[in-house]
C-alpha cells in the first residue's frame, strides 16, 4: 500500500486524482490524505512528538473523523511507500528566512526515503507552480523565476502568467471522452520533461534530462535553490513543481528521450 500526504485539502488532491487516473494501474492500493497545514507546522509536531513517523501524526489527526483511513494502520512501516508534497512557503509570518531554510533542510534529511519515513517533494514556491507556463511545450520554462518578495502573491501571478485559463488542461473528468483524457496526459508529459530538465538546470546548469537521477534529488534541488537564487544579491526562487518530478521518479524509464 502507498500513502500520499498533501499539504492542502483541495488543489493537491484534485491534481493527483488526474495523475492517478492517467499514470497508475487501476488496482494500485493507496491512501490519499491531507495534512491541512504547512511543512513548518509538520516540523513543529514532529519535534514535539520526537518521532519521524508521519503515520502516527496523521492517525491522531483523523482519529475522530468519519471514514478514518488509518483505523487499522498504526505506523509508517505499515506502508510499502510514503510520499509527502509540501510548499516552500516563503511567506511564513512568524519565521525568518534563515529558520525556514533550516527547518526545511532538516525535513528533507528526515524524509529522504519512500520505503522508510517517507520521501518529501517540495513545490517552489507553492503548488500553483504547476500552471506557471505558456502554451505547452514551453521552451523557456527553465528561465522562469519569481522574486522572493512576490511569493506571497504567487497564486495571482501564476493565474495571470499562465497560457491556460484554468487547470482543465491537466485535469481529467472521468466522464470526458478518451481523446480529451489523452490530451491531459500529453500535457502532463510536457510538464514532466520541462520540470525535470529545469531541475537539472537548477542543479547543474544544463537544461536537459539528467544523466543520473540522483543529480536532481530533492536535497540537491533545495541546496541549489538557496545558492543560486534565494541567497543571491537579488533574492528569487526558480519556479518548479513537485508532481512532475514525482512522475519522473516513480515511472523511471518512460522519459529517457
N, C-alpha and C positions, 0 to 999 in steps of 0.2 A: 504494500500500500504506500502511496505517495501523499505527503502533506504539502500543501501550498498555503503560505501565510502572506497576506497582503496588508499593507498599511491601512488603506481605505476600504470602505464598505460598498462603494458604488462603482467608481471608474475602473479600478483594477479587476474586480471580478467580472465586470462586463466585457472588458477586453480579453481576459483569459478564457471566457466561455467560447469565444471565437477561435482562439488558439487551440483549445481543447478539441473543438469540433473539426478543425482543419488539419491538425497535425497528429493527434494521439489516436491510437486504436480505441474503438468504442468500448472495449472491455477493460480498459485501463482503470484500475481501482485507485481512487484518490479522494482525499478530503480537501475542500477549499474553504478557507475561513479568513476573517478579517481581524486584525489586532485592534483596529479602531483608534490608533494613536501613532505618533511619530517614533522614529528609531531611538530618539534620546529618552523618551518615556520608557521604551522597552529596556534600554540600557539601565535606567534607574531601577526598574523592577528586578532585573537580573542581579544587579549589585546588591539590592536589599535582601533578596532571597538567597544569594550566594550560590546560584546554580545556573548553568547554561542550558538547562533542559527547558526548551521553549514549550514543550507539551504540558509540563506541569503548570506553567503560567496560563496557557490557553484553557486547560481543563478547569482551573479555578474560575476563570472569566465566564465560561459557558455553563458552569455547574447548575445554575438555577434557570437556564434558558430552555424553552421548549425546543425539542429536536436537537438536544446537545449531541454534537458529533463525537465527543470524547467520553461518552458514557462508559464504554468498555475499553478505553485506551488510557494508559497511565503514565507512559514515559516516551521519550523520543525514540528509544530503541524498539518501540512497537511499530515504527515505520521503517520501510526499506530506504526511503529517501525523503529529505525535507528541504524545501526551498522557501526562502523569505525574500520579499520585494518591498523596499522602502525608498523614500526620497532623501536626497542630500539635505534639504530643509535649511538653507542658509538664513532664512528669515526668522529663525527662532528668537523670541522676545527676551528670554532670560539667560541665554548662554552666549559667551563670547565666541568669535570665530575660532579662536585657539582651542577652546573647550569643545566646541562642536567637532573639530577635526580630531582631537584626542579621543573622544568617545567613539567616533565612527571607526577610527583605526582599530580600537580595541574590539569593536563588534565584528569587523572584517576578519580579525585574527581568531575570534571565538567561533564564528560561523563560516568556516572555510572548507567544510566537507559535508556534502549532502547525505552521506551514509553515517555520519556521527551526529554532532549537534545540529547540523543543517548548513546550507550554503546560502549566503546573503548576496543579493543583487541590489545595486544602487541605481536609481534614476537621477540624472543630473540635468537641471536642478530638481525636477519633480516629474511625476508620471505624465504630465502634459507634453513632455518632450517627444512623445510618440507621434504627435501631429505637427512638430516644428519642421515642416518640409514643404518644398514647392512640388510641382507635379512629378510623380514618380516615373522613372528613377531620377533622383536629384543628384547630379554630378557635383554640386557644390556643397553637399551636406557636411563634408568634413571640415568646412570652413566656419560653420555656424557656432558662435559663442554668444553668451549673454552676460552683461555686466553684473557683478555681484550685487550692486545696489538696485538692480532692476528685477532680481529674482522674486521679490515679493509680488510683482505684477506679472509673473510669467504665464499664468493661465490666460490672462488677457492678451499678452504679447503673442503667445502661440496661436491663439484664435485668429488674430489679425494677420499673422505671418503665413499661416497655412494656405496652401492652394485649395484645399477641400473645405467646404462649408461646415462639415460636421465629421463625425467619426464613422459614418456609414461606409467609407471606402475600405475599412478593415474590420467591420462588424458583420457577423453572419446571423441572419434571421433564419431559423430552421425552415420557415415556410417559403423562402426565396427559391428561385429556380437554380439548378446546378450551375448554370452559366455565371450567375451573379456570385455564387459561392466561390467559383474558380477565380473570379476577379479579385475577391478578397484575399485568397491565398497568394495570388501573384503580387499583390501589394505588400503582404507580409514578407514574401521572399525578397522584394526590393528593399524593404526596411531592414531586413536581417543583413543583407550584403552591405548596405550603407552603414549601419551601426557597427558591425563587426570591423569593417575596413576603417571606420573612423576611430574605433577603439585602438586599432593598431597604429593609426596615425598619432593619436594622443600619446601612446607609449613609445613608439619607435620613430615617428616622423614619416612613415610610409603609408599612404592611403590605399592599401590592398589587404586582402585576407592575410592573416598571419601565417608564417611558415610553421610555427609551433603554437598550439592553442594556449599554452601557459604564458605566452608573451602578452596576452591580454587578460590575465587573471584579474579578479576584482580588486585585489590589493595593489596590483601594479597600475591599474587604471586610476585608482584613488591617489596614489603617490604622484603619478604624472600630472593629474589634475592640479594638485597642490603646487608642484614645482613649476609647471609651465603656465598656469592660468590663475589659480586662486591667490597665490602668494606673489604674483608678478607686480610690476610697478603700476599696471592698470588692471586691478583685480576683476577676473571674469571666470566663467565656467563654460567648458566645452559641452554643448548640448548632446546628450547621449541617453538612450532609453534601454532599460534592463531587459524587457521582454524579448527583443530580437537577439540579444546576447545569450539569453537562456535558450532560445530556439536553436541557435548555433551550437551551443554546448551540448544540449540534450540529443539533438539529431545530427551528431557529428558525422561528417562524410557526405552529407547532402549538399553542402555548399563549397566543396572543393573545386571551384571552377575559376 
